[in-house]
Amino acid sequence: MTDAIDDAPALSAITYDELVVGKRIGPFEERVTADLAGRLAGPIGEPRTVAAAPPAVFPVLFLRALRRGLGGIPAGGILAKQELEFHAPLAVGTTAQVTMWIGAKEVRRERPFVTVEFDVRDAHGVQAVSGRKVIVWPTGPGQEAGR
């Protein structure tokens, strides 16, 4: 993984109203290192030396894109759901391209839900993984974030 994320804030004060459905953010380059892949492969019983990124790498890539694209993760947000669809292996050592966008915003049971979509491609543009996170956003329509 690259060190560029170190400059991204950990938490964001972006409000529900500021999120634009459909606006693509990125792509962000993320290097899938042997160290990262090995650390995430070991706990699931895979050898620490792997040729392809184990499934646990992709939520890490999603989180890093979220921090870079939205200026941090939403302070006070709750991850309600996460889905991944695997399309092709992503080789360890590859620099992946991660693009994200807001797929949907809706209020359910008086709670603001935001679906963030992700697309991960290898250096040749081949889609490796797509996925989404559904987040209970900390602010609803017309509300200000606690700054």
C-alpha positions in Angstrom: 0.0 0.0 0.0 1.2 3.5 -0.6 2.0 6.0 2.2 -0.3 8.7 0.7 -3.1 7.7 3.1 -1.0 9.0 6.0 -1.8 12.5 4.9 -5.6 11.8 4.8 -7.6 12.7 7.9 -8.9 9.8 9.9 -12.3 11.4 10.5 -14.6 13.5 8.3 -17.2 16.0 9.2 -18.9 15.8 5.7 -22.7 16.0 6.1 -25.3 13.9 4.5 -26.4 16.9 2.4 -22.9 17.4 1.0 -22.8 13.9 -0.5 -23.5 13.8 -4.2 -25.1 10.6 -5.6 -23.3 9.2 -8.6 -20.2 11.5 -8.4 -17.1 9.4 -9.0 -14.1 10.0 -6.7 -10.7 8.7 -7.7 -9.2 6.5 -8.9 -6.7 6.2 -6.0 -3.6 4.1 -6.5 -3.0 1.5 -3.8 -0.1 -0.9 -3.9 -0.9 -4.4 -2.6 2.2 -5.3 -0.8 3.4 -8.8 0.2 3.5 -7.7 3.8 -0.2 -6.6 3.8 -1.3 -9.7 1.9 0.6 -12.0 4.2 -0.7 -10.3 7.4 -4.3 -10.7 6.2 -3.9 -14.2 4.7 -2.4 -15.7 7.9 -5.5 -15.3 10.2 -7.7 -17.2 7.6 -5.3 -20.1 7.5 -3.7 -19.3 4.2 0.1 -19.3 3.8 1.7 -16.0 4.6 3.3 -15.9 1.2 0.5 -15.6 -1.4 0.5 -14.7 -5.1 -3.0 -13.1 -5.1 -4.5 -10.7 -2.6 -6.7 -12.5 0.0 -10.3 -11.3 0.4 -9.5 -9.3 3.5 -7.3 -6.9 1.5 -10.3 -5.3 -0.2 -12.1 -3.8 2.8 -8.7 -2.2 3.6 -8.6 -0.7 0.1 -12.2 0.5 0.4 -11.5 2.1 3.8 -8.4 3.9 2.4 -10.4 5.2 -0.6 -13.1 6.4 1.7 -10.6 8.3 3.8 -9.0 9.9 0.8 -12.2 10.6 -1.1 -14.3 12.0 1.7 -11.6 13.5 3.8 -11.9 10.7 6.4 -14.4 8.2 7.6 -17.7 9.8 8.9 -17.2 10.5 12.6 -20.0 8.7 14.4 -21.0 6.7 11.4 -21.9 3.0 11.7 -21.1 0.3 9.2 -24.4 -1.4 8.6 -23.4 -3.7 5.7 -20.5 -4.6 3.5 -20.7 -6.6 0.3 -17.9 -7.8 -2.1 -18.1 -9.3 -5.5 -14.9 -11.0 -6.8 -14.3 -10.8 -10.5 -10.6 -11.7 -11.0 -7.5 -12.2 -8.8 -5.4 -9.2 -7.9 -1.7 -10.1 -7.8 0.4 -9.2 -4.8 2.7 -6.4 -5.9 0.1 -4.8 -8.1 -0.8 -1.2 -7.9 -4.6 -1.2 -7.8 -6.9 1.6 -9.0 -9.7 2.2 -6.5 -12.7 4.3 -7.5 -15.6 5.1 -5.2 -18.9 6.9 -5.5 -22.1 7.5 -3.5 -24.6 5.0 -4.9 -27.6 6.0 -2.8 -28.8 8.1 0.0 -32.0 7.3 1.9 -33.7 7.8 5.2 -35.1 4.6 6.7 -36.7 4.5 10.1 -35.6 8.1 10.7 -31.9 7.1 10.1 -29.8 8.4 7.2 -28.3 5.5 5.2 -25.5 6.1 2.6 -24.4 3.4 0.1 -20.8 3.9 -1.0 -19.8 1.9 -4.0 -16.3 0.8 -4.9 -14.5 -0.6 -7.9 -11.0 -2.1 -7.8 -9.0 -2.6 -11.0 -5.5 -3.9 -11.7 -2.9 -1.9 -13.5 -4.3 -3.2 -16.9 -7.8 -2.0 -16.1 -9.2 -5.5 -15.3 -11.9 -5.3 -12.7 -10.8 -7.4 -9.6 -13.5 -6.5 -7.1 -16.6 -4.4 -6.8 -18.4 -3.8 -3.6 -20.3 -1.5 -1.4 -20.5 -0.3 2.2 -23.9 0.8 3.7 -23.2 3.3 6.4 -25.6 4.8 8.9 -24.5 8.4 8.4 -24.0 10.5 11.6 -26.0 13.5 10.1 -29.4 13.4 8.3 -30.9 15.8 5.8 -30.6 19.4 7.0 -28.3 18.6 10.0 -24.8 20.0 10.6 -21.9 17.8 11.6 -20.4 18.3 15.0 -17.3 20.2 14.3 
